[in-house]
Amino acid sequence: MYETGKEEVFCMSICPKNKSSRGHRDQRRANWKMSDMNLVKCPKCGALMMPHRVCKACGTYNKKEIIKVED
């Protein structure tokens, strides 16, 4: 328990009971990594693209031509 002005605040989840070892700390931090991109096939041309985006190969989205792509 510590005082901040007039209030008394209980130090429950803020203060750790014991020191975390380097191994436990590093194991916790080891899971912050990037995942693979989620790619789907375009229904029109079959090129790999990110979902819910316009296909860069043919310029379609939701089976409609959005962008004119010149070959």
CHARMM-style PDB file with segment names, atoms N, HN, CA, C and O in Angstrom:
ATOM      1  N   MET     1       0.849  -1.154   0.000  1.00  0.00      PROA
ATOM      2  CA  MET     1       0.000   0.000   0.000  1.00  0.00      PROA
ATOM      3  C   MET     1       0.907   1.232   0.000  1.00  0.00      PROA
ATOM      4  O   MET     1       1.893   1.282   0.735  1.00  0.00      PROA
ATOM      5  N   TYR     2       0.570   2.219  -0.823  1.00  0.00      PROA
ATOM      6  HN  TYR     2      -0.232   2.178  -1.419  1.00  0.00      PROA
ATOM      7  CA  TYR     2       1.314   3.461  -0.828  1.00  0.00      PROA
ATOM      8  C   TYR     2       0.339   4.617  -0.976  1.00  0.00      PROA
ATOM      9  O   TYR     2      -0.796   4.428  -1.414  1.00  0.00      PROA
ATOM     10  N   GLU     3       0.772   5.781  -0.620  1.00  0.00      PROA
ATOM     11  HN  GLU     3       1.694   5.934  -0.264  1.00  0.00      PROA
ATOM     12  CA  GLU     3      -0.117   6.943  -0.608  1.00  0.00      PROA
ATOM     13  C   GLU     3       0.207   7.855  -1.780  1.00  0.00      PROA
ATOM     14  O   GLU     3       1.373   8.106  -2.085  1.00  0.00      PROA
ATOM     15  N   THR     4      -0.836   8.345  -2.429  1.00  0.00      PROA
ATOM     16  HN  THR     4      -1.783   8.142  -2.181  1.00  0.00      PROA
ATOM     17  CA  THR     4      -0.696   9.347  -3.472  1.00  0.00      PROA
ATOM     18  C   THR     4      -1.568  10.524  -3.063  1.00  0.00      PROA
ATOM     19  O   THR     4      -2.761  10.540  -3.368  1.00  0.00      PROA
ATOM     20  N   GLY     5      -1.009  11.488  -2.392  1.00  0.00      PROA
ATOM     21  HN  GLY     5      -0.040  11.475  -2.144  1.00  0.00      PROA
ATOM     22  CA  GLY     5      -1.795  12.621  -1.919  1.00  0.00      PROA
ATOM     23  C   GLY     5      -2.668  12.194  -0.763  1.00  0.00      PROA
ATOM     24  O   GLY     5      -2.166  11.809   0.294  1.00  0.00      PROA
ATOM     25  N   LYS     6      -3.983  12.261  -0.958  1.00  0.00      PROA
ATOM     26  HN  LYS     6      -4.390  12.573  -1.817  1.00  0.00      PROA
ATOM     27  CA  LYS     6      -4.935  11.923   0.100  1.00  0.00      PROA
ATOM     28  C   LYS     6      -5.414  10.477   0.002  1.00  0.00      PROA
ATOM     29  O   LYS     6      -5.954   9.944   0.971  1.00  0.00      PROA
ATOM     30  N   GLU     7      -5.228   9.841  -1.136  1.00  0.00      PROA
ATOM     31  HN  GLU     7      -4.789  10.274  -1.923  1.00  0.00      PROA
ATOM     32  CA  GLU     7      -5.774   8.502  -1.357  1.00  0.00      PROA
ATOM     33  C   GLU     7      -4.745   7.429  -1.012  1.00  0.00      PROA
ATOM     34  O   GLU     7      -3.539   7.637  -1.143  1.00  0.00      PROA
ATOM     35  N   GLU     8      -5.239   6.300  -0.575  1.00  0.00      PROA
ATOM     36  HN  GLU     8      -6.219   6.131  -0.468  1.00  0.00      PROA
ATOM     37  CA  GLU     8      -4.392   5.128  -0.385  1.00  0.00      PROA
ATOM     38  C   GLU     8      -4.669   4.159  -1.519  1.00  0.00      PROA
ATOM     39  O   GLU     8      -5.829   3.852  -1.794  1.00  0.00      PROA
ATOM     40  N   VAL     9      -3.648   3.677  -2.173  1.00  0.00      PROA
ATOM     41  HN  VAL     9      -2.705   3.927  -1.950  1.00  0.00      PROA
ATOM     42  CA  VAL     9      -3.796   2.794  -3.322  1.00  0.00      PROA
ATOM     43  C   VAL     9      -3.131   1.466  -2.978  1.00  0.00      PROA
ATOM     44  O   VAL     9      -1.995   1.440  -2.506  1.00  0.00      PROA
ATOM     45  N   PHE    10      -3.839   0.367  -3.215  1.00  0.00      PROA
ATOM     46  HN  PHE    10      -4.762   0.389  -3.599  1.00  0.00      PROA
ATOM     47  CA  PHE    10      -3.279  -0.955  -2.989  1.00  0.00      PROA
ATOM     48  C   PHE    10      -2.482  -1.378  -4.206  1.00  0.00      PROA
ATOM     49  O   PHE    10      -2.942  -1.244  -5.340  1.00  0.00      PROA
ATOM     50  N   CYS    11      -1.298  -1.883  -3.968  1.00  0.00      PROA
ATOM     51  HN  CYS    11      -0.924  -1.991  -3.047  1.00  0.00      PROA
ATOM     52  CA  CYS    11      -0.386  -2.287  -5.031  1.00  0.00      PROA
ATOM     53  C   CYS    11      -0.553  -3.785  -5.260  1.00  0.00      PROA
ATOM     54  O   CYS    11       0.232  -4.582  -4.746  1.00  0.00      PROA
ATOM     55  N   MET    12      -1.586  -4.179  -6.041  1.00  0.00      PROA
ATOM     56  HN  MET    12      -2.224  -3.532  -6.458  1.00  0.00      PROA
ATOM     57  CA  MET    12      -1.865  -5.602  -6.239  1.00  0.00      PROA
ATOM     58  C   MET    12      -1.248  -6.079  -7.556  1.00  0.00      PROA
ATOM     59  O   MET    12      -0.296  -6.860  -7.544  1.00  0.00      PROA
ATOM     60  N   SER    13      -1.762  -5.631  -8.651  1.00  0.00      PROA
ATOM     61  HN  SER    13      -2.535  -4.997  -8.660  1.00  0.00      PROA
ATOM     62  CA  SER    13      -1.279  -6.142  -9.932  1.00  0.00      PROA
ATOM     63  C   SER    13      -0.130  -5.315 -10.487  1.00  0.00      PROA
ATOM     64  O   SER    13       0.505  -5.713 -11.463  1.00  0.00      PROA
ATOM     65  N   ILE    14       0.139  -4.188  -9.885  1.00  0.00      PROA
ATOM     66  HN  ILE    14      -0.377  -3.864  -9.092  1.00  0.00      PROA
ATOM     67  CA  ILE    14       1.201  -3.323 -10.389  1.00  0.00      PROA
ATOM     68  C   ILE    14       2.573  -3.863  -9.983  1.00  0.00      PROA
ATOM     69  O   ILE    14       3.495  -3.893 -10.797  1.00  0.00      PROA
ATOM     70  N   CYS    15       2.706  -4.286  -8.737  1.00  0.00      PROA
ATOM     71  HN  CYS    15       1.956  -4.262  -8.076  1.00  0.00      PROA
ATOM     72  CA  CYS    15       3.996  -4.715  -8.206  1.00  0.00      PROA
ATOM     73  C   CYS    15       4.125  -6.237  -8.279  1.00  0.00      PROA
ATOM     74  O   CYS    15       3.310  -6.949  -7.692  1.00  0.00      PROA
ATOM     75  N   PRO    16       5.132  -6.747  -8.988  1.00  0.00      PROA
ATOM     76  CA  PRO    16       5.315  -8.193  -9.032  1.00  0.00      PROA
ATOM     77  C   PRO    16       5.842  -8.736  -7.706  1.00  0.00      PROA
ATOM     78  O   PRO    16       6.626  -8.072  -7.028  1.00  0.00      PROA
ATOM     79  N   LYS    17       5.408  -9.948  -7.335  1.00  0.00      PROA
ATOM     80  HN  LYS    17       4.771 -10.487  -7.885  1.00  0.00      PROA
ATOM     81  CA  LYS    17       5.859 -10.559  -6.073  1.00  0.00      PROA
ATOM     82  C   LYS    17       7.327 -10.946  -6.152  1.00  0.00      PROA
ATOM     83  O   LYS    17       8.099 -10.678  -5.232  1.00  0.00      PROA
ATOM     84  N   ASN    18       7.714 -11.587  -7.271  1.00  0.00      PROA
ATOM     85  HN  ASN    18       7.087 -11.806  -8.019  1.00  0.00      PROA
ATOM     86  CA  ASN    18       9.092 -12.066  -7.419  1.00  0.00      PROA
ATOM     87  C   ASN    18       9.672 -11.554  -8.731  1.00  0.00      PROA
ATOM     88  O   ASN    18       8.948 -11.129  -9.630  1.00  0.00      PROA
ATOM     89  N   LYS    19      10.987 -11.606  -8.813  1.00  0.00      PROA
ATOM     90  HN  LYS    19      11.576 -11.952  -8.082  1.00  0.00      PROA
ATOM     91  CA  LYS    19      11.668 -11.197 -10.034  1.00  0.00      PROA
ATOM     92  C   LYS    19      11.480 -12.268 -11.103  1.00  0.00      PROA
ATOM     93  O   LYS    19      11.613 -13.462 -10.834  1.00  0.00      PROA
ATOM     94  N   SER    20      11.166 -11.820 -12.326  1.00  0.00      PROA
ATOM     95  HN  SER    20      11.058 -10.850 -12.545  1.00  0.00      PROA
ATOM     96  CA  SER    20      11.074 -12.756 -13.452  1.00  0.00      PROA
ATOM     97  C   SER    20      12.473 -13.017 -13.975  1.00  0.00      PROA
ATOM     98  O   SER    20      13.244 -12.083 -14.198  1.00  0.00      PROA
ATOM     99  N   SER    21      12.802 -14.288 -14.172  1.00  0.00      PROA
ATOM    100  HN  SER    21      12.176 -15.046 -13.992  1.00  0.00      PROA
ATOM    101  CA  SER    21      14.129 -14.617 -14.691  1.00  0.00      PROA
ATOM    102  C   SER    21      14.221 -14.209 -16.162  1.00  0.00      PROA
ATOM    103  O   SER    21      13.209 -13.951 -16.814  1.00  0.00      PROA
ATOM    104  N   ARG    22      15.440 -14.155 -16.665  1.00  0.00      PROA
ATOM    105  HN  ARG    22      16.263 -14.364 -16.136  1.00  0.00      PROA
ATOM    106  CA  ARG    22      15.639 -13.775 -18.061  1.00  0.00      PROA
ATOM    107  C   ARG    22      14.975 -14.765 -19.007  1.00  0.00      PROA
ATOM    108  O   ARG    22      14.442 -14.376 -20.047  1.00  0.00      PROA
ATOM    109  N   GLY    23      15.008 -16.049 -18.645  1.00  0.00      PROA
ATOM    110  HN  GLY    23      15.441 -16.364 -17.801  1.00  0.00      PROA
ATOM    111  CA  GLY    23      14.393 -17.070 -19.497  1.00  0.00      PROA
ATOM    112  C   GLY    23      12.888 -16.899 -19.605  1.00  0.00      PROA
ATOM    113  O   GLY    23      12.338 -16.980 -20.703  1.00  0.00      PROA
ATOM    114  N   HSD    24      12.210 -16.662 -18.486  1.00  0.00      PROA
ATOM    115  HN  HSD    24      12.656 -16.596 -17.594  1.00  0.00      PROA
ATOM    116  CA  HSD    24      10.755 -16.474 -18.506  1.00  0.00      PROA
ATOM    117  C   HSD    24      10.391 -15.191 -19.248  1.00  0.00      PROA
ATOM    118  O   HSD    24       9.426 -15.155 -20.012  1.00  0.00      PROA
ATOM    119  N   ARG    25      11.165 -14.156 -19.015  1.00  0.00      PROA
ATOM    120  HN  ARG    25      11.948 -14.186 -18.394  1.00  0.00      PROA
ATOM    121  CA  ARG    25      10.909 -12.886 -19.703  1.00  0.00      PROA
ATOM    122  C   ARG    25      11.070 -13.052 -21.209  1.00  0.00      PROA
ATOM    123  O   ARG    25      10.237 -12.571 -21.977  1.00  0.00      PROA
ATOM    124  N   ASP    26      12.138 -13.731 -21.639  1.00  0.00      PROA
ATOM    125  HN  ASP    26      12.814 -14.122 -21.014  1.00  0.00      PROA
ATOM    126  CA  ASP    26      12.401 -13.895 -23.060  1.00  0.00      PROA
ATOM    127  C   ASP    26      11.414 -14.850 -23.720  1.00  0.00      PROA
ATOM    128  O   ASP    26      11.085 -14.676 -24.893  1.00  0.00      PROA
ATOM    129  N   GLN    27      10.933 -15.857 -22.989  1.00  0.00      PROA
ATOM    130  HN  GLN    27      11.200 -15.998 -22.035  1.00  0.00      PROA
ATOM    131  CA  GLN    27       9.911 -16.748 -23.537  1.00  0.00      PROA
ATOM    132  C   GLN    27       8.623 -15.981 -23.815  1.00  0.00      PROA
ATOM    133  O   GLN    27       7.954 -16.227 -24.819  1.00  0.00      PROA
ATOM    134  N   ARG    28       8.282 -15.066 -22.939  1.00  0.00      PROA
ATOM    135  HN  ARG    28       8.825 -14.867 -22.124  1.00  0.00      PROA
ATOM    136  CA  ARG    28       7.080 -14.268 -23.127  1.00  0.00      PROA
ATOM    137  C   ARG    28       7.234 -13.348 -24.337  1.00  0.00      PROA
ATOM    138  O   ARG    28       6.286 -13.153 -25.098  1.00  0.00      PROA
ATOM    139  N   ARG    29       8.411 -12.794 -24.508  1.00  0.00      PROA
ATOM    140  HN  ARG    29       9.181 -12.953 -23.890  1.00  0.00      PROA
ATOM    141  CA  ARG    29       8.646 -11.864 -25.612  1.00  0.00      PROA
ATOM    142  C   ARG    29       8.903 -12.565 -26.942  1.00  0.00      PROA
ATOM    143  O   ARG    29       8.889 -11.913 -27.986  1.00  0.00      PROA
ATOM    144  N   ALA    30       9.134 -13.862 -26.930  1.00  0.00      PROA
ATOM    145  HN  ALA    30       9.146 -14.392 -26.082  1.00  0.00      PROA
ATOM    146  CA  ALA    30       9.474 -14.591 -28.164  1.00  0.00      PROA
ATOM    147  C   ALA    30       8.272 -14.779 -29.070  1.00  0.00      PROA
ATOM    148  O   ALA    30       8.449 -15.105 -30.244  1.00  0.00      PROA
ATOM    149  N   ASN    31       7.057 -14.588 -28.577  1.00  0.00      PROA
ATOM    150  HN  ASN    31       6.913 -14.323 -27.624  1.00  0.00      PROA
ATOM    151  CA  ASN    31       5.867 -14.839 -29.390  1.00  0.00      PROA
ATOM    152  C   ASN    31       5.426 -13.632 -30.192  1.00  0.00      PROA
ATOM    153  O   ASN    31       4.398 -13.693 -30.866  1.00  0.00      PROA
ATOM    154  N   TRP    32       6.171 -12.533 -30.142  1.00  0.00      PROA
ATOM    155  HN  TRP    32       7.006 -12.483 -29.594  1.00  0.00      PROA
ATOM    156  CA  TRP    32       5.844 -11.352 -30.942  1.00  0.00      PROA
ATOM    157  C   TRP    32       6.553 -11.484 -32.286  1.00  0.00      PROA
ATOM    158  O   TRP    32       7.655 -10.966 -32.460  1.00  0.00      PROA
ATOM    159  N   LYS    33       5.938 -12.161 -33.216  1.00  0.00      PROA
ATOM    160  HN  LYS    33       5.042 -12.582 -33.074  1.00  0.00      PROA
ATOM    161  CA  LYS    33       6.542 -12.323 -34.526  1.00  0.00      PROA
ATOM    162  C   LYS    33       5.488 -12.115 -35.609  1.00  0.00      PROA
ATOM    163  O   LYS    33       4.288 -12.238 -35.363  1.00  0.00      PROA
ATOM    164  N   MET    34       5.946 -11.809 -36.772  1.00  0.00      PROA
ATOM    165  HN  MET    34       6.920 -11.709 -36.972  1.00  0.00      PROA
ATOM    166  CA  MET    34       5.022 -11.567 -37.886  1.00  0.00      PROA
ATOM    167  C   MET    34       4.508 -12.896 -38.412  1.00  0.00      PROA
ATOM    168  O   MET    34       5.212 -13.906 -38.385  1.00  0.00      PROA
ATOM    169  N   SER    35       3.272 -12.882 -38.890  1.00  0.00      PROA
ATOM    170  HN  SER    35       2.700 -12.062 -38.912  1.00  0.00      PROA
ATOM    171  CA  SER    35       2.690 -14.082 -39.484  1.00  0.00      PROA
ATOM    172  C   SER    35       2.717 -13.952 -41.007  1.00  0.00      PROA
ATOM    173  O   SER    35       2.929 -12.864 -41.542  1.00  0.00      PROA
ATOM    174  N   ASP    36       2.504 -15.059 -41.689  1.00  0.00      PROA
ATOM    175  HN  ASP    36       2.332 -15.943 -41.254  1.00  0.00      PROA
ATOM    176  CA  ASP    36       2.474 -15.059 -43.144  1.00  0.00      PROA
ATOM    177  C   ASP    36       1.277 -14.263 -43.649  1.00  0.00      PROA
ATOM    178  O   ASP    36       0.242 -14.179 -42.988  1.00  0.00      PROA
ATOM    179  N   MET    37       1.442 -13.680 -44.838  1.00  0.00      PROA
ATOM    180  HN  MET    37       2.283 -13.749 -45.375  1.00  0.00      PROA
ATOM    181  CA  MET    37       0.332 -12.938 -45.438  1.00  0.00      PROA
ATOM    182  C   MET    37      -0.746 -13.918 -45.874  1.00  0.00      PROA
ATOM    183  O   MET    37      -0.441 -15.009 -46.356  1.00  0.00      PROA
ATOM    184  N   ASN    38      -1.994 -13.534 -45.707  1.00  0.00      PROA
ATOM    185  HN  ASN    38      -2.242 -12.648 -45.315  1.00  0.00      PROA
ATOM    186  CA  ASN    38      -3.127 -14.344 -46.120  1.00  0.00      PROA
ATOM    187  C   ASN    38      -3.440 -14.018 -47.578  1.00  0.00      PROA
ATOM    188  O   ASN    38      -3.911 -12.921 -47.880  1.00  0.00      PROA
ATOM    189  N   LEU    39      -3.187 -14.947 -48.468  1.00  0.00      PROA
ATOM    190  HN  LEU    39      -2.804 -15.837 -48.223  1.00  0.00      PROA
ATOM    191  CA  LEU    39      -3.425 -14.724 -49.894  1.00  0.00      PROA
ATOM    192  C   LEU    39      -4.511 -15.665 -50.390  1.00  0.00      PROA
ATOM    193  O   LEU    39      -4.604 -16.814 -49.959  1.00  0.00      PROA
ATOM    194  N   VAL    40      -5.333 -15.155 -51.309  1.00  0.00      PROA
ATOM    195  HN  VAL    40      -5.258 -14.222 -51.660  1.00  0.00      PROA
ATOM    196  CA  VAL    40      -6.385 -15.960 -51.936  1.00  0.00      PROA
ATOM    197  C   VAL    40      -6.231 -15.840 -53.445  1.00  0.00      PROA
ATOM    198  O   VAL    40      -5.573 -14.925 -53.940  1.00  0.00      PROA
ATOM    199  N   LYS    41      -6.842 -16.772 -54.173  1.00  0.00      PROA
ATOM    200  HN  LYS    41      -7.376 -17.515 -53.770  1.00  0.00      PROA
ATOM    201  CA  LYS    41      -6.798 -16.722 -55.625  1.00  0.00      PROA
ATOM    202  C   LYS    41      -7.909 -15.815 -56.142  1.00  0.00      PROA
ATOM    203  O   LYS    41      -9.035 -15.834 -55.645  1.00  0.00      PROA
ATOM    204  N   CYS    42      -7.567 -15.031 -57.139  1.00  0.00      PROA
ATOM    205  HN  CYS    42      -6.652 -15.015 -57.543  1.00  0.00      PROA
ATOM    206  CA  CYS    42      -8.554 -14.161 -57.790  1.00  0.00      PROA
ATOM    207  C   CYS    42      -9.556 -15.057 -58.530  1.00  0.00      PROA
ATOM    208  O   CYS    42      -9.137 -15.965 -59.248  1.00  0.00      PROA
ATOM    209  N   PRO    43     -10.867 -14.828 -58.376  1.00  0.00      PROA
ATOM    210  CA  PRO    43     -11.833 -15.694 -59.056  1.00  0.00      PROA
ATOM    211  C   PRO    43     -11.819 -15.553 -60.575  1.00  0.00      PROA
ATOM    212  O   PRO    43     -12.242 -16.468 -61.282  1.00  0.00      PROA
ATOM    213  N   LYS    44     -11.335 -14.412 -61.088  1.00  0.00      PROA
ATOM    214  HN  LYS    44     -10.992 -13.669 -60.514  1.00  0.00      PROA
ATOM    215  CA  LYS    44     -11.337 -14.204 -62.530  1.00  0.00      PROA
ATOM    216  C   LYS    44     -10.067 -14.727 -63.200  1.00  0.00      PROA
ATOM    217  O   LYS    44     -10.133 -15.506 -64.150  1.00  0.00      PROA
ATOM    218  N   CYS    45      -8.886 -14.281 -62.684  1.00  0.00      PROA
ATOM    219  HN  CYS    45      -8.832 -13.648 -61.911  1.00  0.00      PROA
ATOM    220  CA  CYS    45      -7.637 -14.640 -63.373  1.00  0.00      PROA
ATOM    221  C   CYS    45      -6.814 -15.690 -62.629  1.00  0.00      PROA
ATOM    222  O   CYS    45      -5.901 -16.273 -63.214  1.00  0.00      PROA
ATOM    223  N   GLY    46      -7.113 -15.947 -61.354  1.00  0.00      PROA
ATOM    224  HN  GLY    46      -7.854 -15.473 -60.879  1.00  0.00      PROA
ATOM    225  CA  GLY    46      -6.394 -16.966 -60.604  1.00  0.00      PROA
ATOM    226  C   GLY    46      -5.083 -16.512 -59.982  1.00  0.00      PROA
ATOM    227  O   GLY    46      -4.356 -17.328 -59.414  1.00  0.00      PROA
ATOM    228  N   ALA    47      -4.769 -15.225 -60.079  1.00  0.00      PROA
ATOM    229  HN  ALA    47      -5.360 -14.562 -60.540  1.00  0.00      PROA
ATOM    230  CA  ALA    47      -3.540 -14.701 -59.468  1.00  0.00      PROA
ATOM    231  C   ALA    47      -3.729 -14.599 -57.956  1.00  0.00      PROA
ATOM    232  O   ALA    47      -4.845 -14.408 -57.472  1.00  0.00      PROA
ATOM    233  N   LEU    48      -2.623 -14.729 -57.213  1.00  0.00      PROA
ATOM    234  HN  LEU    48      -1.717 -14.883 -57.606  1.00  0.00      PROA
ATOM    235  CA  LEU    48      -2.699 -14.589 -55.766  1.00  0.00      PROA
ATOM    236  C   LEU    48      -2.834 -13.118 -55.400  1.00  0.00      PROA
ATOM    237  O   LEU    48      -2.128 -12.267 -55.943  1.00  0.00      PROA
ATOM    238  N   MET    49      -3.746 -12.823 -54.475  1.00  0.00      PROA
ATOM    239  HN  MET    49      -4.319 -13.514 -54.034  1.00  0.00      PROA
ATOM    240  CA  MET    49      -3.985 -11.445 -54.054  1.00  0.00      PROA
ATOM    241  C   MET    49      -4.435 -11.434 -52.609  1.00  0.00      PROA
ATOM    242  O   MET    49      -4.848 -12.464 -52.078  1.00  0.00      PROA
ATOM    243  N   MET    50      -4.358 -10.276 -51.967  1.00  0.00      PROA
ATOM    244  HN  MET    50      -4.022  -9.439 -52.399  1.00  0.00      PROA
ATOM    245  CA  MET    50      -4.853 -10.145 -50.605  1.00  0.00      PROA
ATOM    246  C   MET    50      -6.383 -10.075 -50.646  1.00  0.00      PROA
ATOM    247  O   MET    50      -6.944  -9.475 -51.562  1.00  0.00      PROA
ATOM    248  N   PRO    51      -7.068 -10.684 -49.663  1.00  0.00      PROA
ATOM    249  CA  PRO    51      -8.529 -10.673 -49.688  1.00  0.00      PROA
ATOM    250  C   PRO    51      -9.095  -9.273 -49.483  1.00  0.00      PROA
ATOM    251  O   PRO    51      -8.490  -8.445 -48.802  1.00  0.00      PROA
ATOM    252  N   HSD    52     -10.245  -9.016 -50.071  1.00  0.00      PROA
ATOM    253  HN  HSD    52     -10.736  -9.689 -50.625  1.00  0.00      PROA
ATOM    254  CA  HSD    52     -10.974  -7.743 -49.975  1.00  0.00      PROA
ATOM    255  C   HSD    52     -10.175  -6.583 -50.557  1.00  0.00      PROA
ATOM    256  O   HSD    52     -10.247  -5.459 -50.059  1.00  0.00      PROA
ATOM    257  N   ARG    53      -9.413  -6.861 -51.613  1.00  0.00      PROA
ATOM    258  HN  ARG    53      -9.355  -7.774 -52.017  1.00  0.00      PROA
ATOM    259  CA  ARG    53      -8.657  -5.825 -52.301  1.00  0.00      PROA
ATOM    260  C   ARG    53      -8.823  -6.028 -53.803  1.00  0.00      PROA
ATOM    261  O   ARG    53      -9.189  -7.116 -54.246  1.00  0.00      PROA
ATOM    262  N   VAL    54      -8.561  -5.004 -54.572  1.00  0.00      PROA
ATOM    263  HN  VAL    54      -8.264  -4.120 -54.212  1.00  0.00      PROA
ATOM    264  CA  VAL    54      -8.618  -5.095 -56.026  1.00  0.00      PROA
ATOM    265  C   VAL    54      -7.436  -5.925 -56.511  1.00  0.00      PROA
ATOM    266  O   VAL    54      -6.309  -5.739 -56.052  1.00  0.00      PROA
ATOM    267  N   CYS    55      -7.697  -6.838 -57.436  1.00  0.00      PROA
ATOM    268  HN  CYS    55      -8.613  -6.990 -57.808  1.00  0.00      PROA
ATOM    269  CA  CYS    55      -6.634  -7.670 -58.002  1.00  0.00      PROA
ATOM    270  C   CYS    55      -5.736  -6.804 -58.881  1.00  0.00      PROA
ATOM    271  O   CYS    55      -6.221  -6.084 -59.753  1.00  0.00      PROA
ATOM    272  N   LYS    56      -4.415  -6.879 -58.644  1.00  0.00      PROA
ATOM    273  HN  LYS    56      -4.022  -7.464 -57.935  1.00  0.00      PROA
ATOM    274  CA  LYS    56      -3.482  -6.071 -59.421  1.00  0.00      PROA
ATOM    275  C   LYS    56      -3.289  -6.613 -60.832  1.00  0.00      PROA
ATOM    276  O   LYS    56      -2.899  -5.874 -61.736  1.00  0.00      PROA
ATOM    277  N   ALA    57      -3.562  -7.906 -61.021  1.00  0.00      PROA
ATOM    278  HN  ALA    57      -3.878  -8.506 -60.286  1.00  0.00      PROA
ATOM    279  CA  ALA    57      -3.332  -8.516 -62.331  1.00  0.00      PROA
ATOM    280  C   ALA    57      -4.448  -8.171 -63.318  1.00  0.00      PROA
ATOM    281  O   ALA    57      -4.178  -7.829 -64.470  1.00  0.00      PROA
ATOM    282  N   CYS    58      -5.708  -8.262 -62.863  1.00  0.00      PROA
ATOM    283  HN  CYS    58      -5.927  -8.540 -61.928  1.00  0.00      PROA
ATOM    284  CA  CYS    58      -6.819  -8.021 -63.793  1.00  0.00      PROA
ATOM    285  C   CYS    58      -7.681  -6.815 -63.423  1.00  0.00      PROA
ATOM    286  O   CYS    58      -8.505  -6.398 -64.237  1.00  0.00      PROA
ATOM    287  N   GLY    59      -7.527  -6.239 -62.235  1.00  0.00      PROA
ATOM    288  HN  GLY    59      -6.858  -6.577 -61.573  1.00  0.00      PROA
ATOM    289  CA  GLY    59      -8.258  -5.029 -61.854  1.00  0.00      PROA
ATOM    290  C   GLY    59      -9.701  -5.258 -61.445  1.00  0.00      PROA
ATOM    291  O   GLY    59     -10.513  -4.337 -61.540  1.00  0.00      PROA
ATOM    292  N   THR    60     -10.051  -6.467 -60.990  1.00  0.00      PROA
ATOM    293  HN  THR    60      -9.392  -7.215 -60.913  1.00  0.00      PROA
ATOM    294  CA  THR    60     -11.433  -6.737 -60.590  1.00  0.00      PROA
ATOM    295  C   THR    60     -11.549  -6.844 -59.077  1.00  0.00      PROA
ATOM    296  O   THR    60     -10.591  -7.176 -58.379  1.00  0.00      PROA
ATOM    297  N   TYR    61     -12.755  -6.551 -58.590  1.00  0.00      PROA
ATOM    298  HN  TYR    61     -13.533  -6.280 -59.157  1.00  0.00      PROA
ATOM    299  CA  TYR    61     -13.101  -6.737 -57.184  1.00  0.00      PROA
ATOM    300  C   TYR    61     -14.562  -7.136 -57.133  1.00  0.00      PROA
ATOM    301  O   TYR    61     -15.413  -6.469 -57.721  1.00  0.00      PROA
ATOM    302  N   ASN    62     -14.854  -8.218 -56.434  1.00  0.00      PROA
ATOM    303  HN  ASN    62     -14.162  -8.759 -55.956  1.00  0.00      PROA
ATOM    304  CA  ASN    62     -16.226  -8.720 -56.290  1.00  0.00      PROA
ATOM    305  C   ASN    62     -16.860  -8.990 -57.654  1.00  0.00      PROA
ATOM    306  O   ASN    62     -18.029  -8.683 -57.887  1.00  0.00      PROA
ATOM    307  N   LYS    63     -16.045  -9.580 -58.559  1.00  0.00      PROA
ATOM    308  HN  LYS    63     -15.096  -9.829 -58.370  1.00  0.00      PROA
ATOM    309  CA  LYS    63     -16.455  -9.960 -59.913  1.00  0.00      PROA
ATOM    310  C   LYS    63     -16.874  -8.767 -60.773  1.00  0.00      PROA
ATOM    311  O   LYS    63     -17.629  -8.929 -61.732  1.00  0.00      PROA
ATOM    312  N   LYS    64     -16.386  -7.568 -60.434  1.00  0.00      PROA
ATOM    313  HN  LYS    64     -15.773  -7.436 -59.656  1.00  0.00      PROA
ATOM    314  CA  LYS    64     -16.660  -6.372 -61.228  1.00  0.00      PROA
ATOM    315  C   LYS    64     -15.331  -5.710 -61.570  1.00  0.00      PROA
ATOM    316  O   LYS    64     -14.413  -5.682 -60.750  1.00  0.00      PROA
ATOM    317  N   GLU    65     -15.235  -5.175 -62.794  1.00  0.00      PROA
ATOM    318  HN  GLU    65     -15.981  -5.198 -63.460  1.00  0.00      PROA
ATOM    319  CA  GLU    65     -14.003  -4.511 -63.204  1.00  0.00      PROA
ATOM    320  C   GLU    65     -13.970  -3.115 -62.584  1.00  0.00      PROA
ATOM    321  O   GLU    65     -14.844  -2.289 -62.850  1.00  0.00      PROA
ATOM    322  N   ILE    66     -12.965  -2.860 -61.761  1.00  0.00      PROA
ATOM    323  HN  ILE    66     -12.255  -3.531 -61.545  1.00  0.00      PROA
ATOM    324  CA  ILE    66     -12.817  -1.592 -61.063  1.00  0.00      PROA
ATOM    325  C   ILE    66     -11.766  -0.723 -61.746  1.00  0.00      PROA
ATOM    326  O   ILE    66     -11.970   0.475 -61.945  1.00  0.00      PROA
ATOM    327  N   ILE    67     -10.635  -1.340 -62.101  1.00  0.00      PROA
ATOM    328  HN  ILE    67     -10.469  -2.312 -61.939  1.00  0.00      PROA
ATOM    329  CA  ILE    67      -9.527  -0.618 -62.716  1.00  0.00      PROA
ATOM    330  C   ILE    67      -9.249  -1.232 -64.076  1.00  0.00      PROA
ATOM    331  O   ILE    67      -9.244  -2.454 -64.230  1.00  0.00      PROA
ATOM    332  N   LYS    68      -9.019  -0.372 -65.064  1.00  0.00      PROA
ATOM    333  HN  LYS    68      -9.023   0.620 -64.939  1.00  0.00      PROA
ATOM    334  CA  LYS    68      -8.626  -0.885 -66.388  1.00  0.00      PROA
ATOM    335  C   LYS    68      -7.139  -1.156 -66.365  1.00  0.00      PROA
ATOM    336  O   LYS    68      -6.341  -0.248 -66.129  1.00  0.00      PROA
ATOM    337  N   VAL    69      -6.759  -2.397 -66.609  1.00  0.00      PROA
ATOM    338  HN  VAL    69      -7.407  -3.134 -66.801  1.00  0.00      PROA
ATOM    339  CA  VAL    69      -5.353  -2.795 -66.622  1.00  0.00      PROA
ATOM    340  C   VAL    69      -4.948  -3.023 -68.071  1.00  0.00      PROA
ATOM    341  O   VAL    69      -5.566  -3.807 -68.792  1.00  0.00      PROA
ATOM    342  N   GLU    70      -3.894  -2.319 -68.482  1.00  0.00      PROA
ATOM    343  HN  GLU    70      -3.392  -1.682 -67.896  1.00  0.00      PROA
ATOM    344  CA  GLU    70      -3.400  -2.480 -69.854  1.00  0.00      PROA
ATOM    345  C   GLU    70      -2.298  -3.525 -69.872  1.00  0.00      PROA
ATOM    346  O   GLU    70      -1.461  -3.561 -68.970  1.00  0.00      PROA
ATOM    347  N   ASP    71      -2.291  -4.361 -70.877  1.00  0.00      PROA
ATOM    348  HN  ASP    71      -2.970  -4.331 -71.610  1.00  0.00      PROA
ATOM    349  CA  ASP    71      -1.255  -5.400 -70.990  1.00  0.00      PROA
ATOM    350  C   ASP    71      -0.010  -4.860 -71.657  1.00  0.00      PROA
ATOM    351  OT1 ASP    71       0.962  -5.594 -71.836  1.00  0.00      PROA
TER     352      ASP     71
END
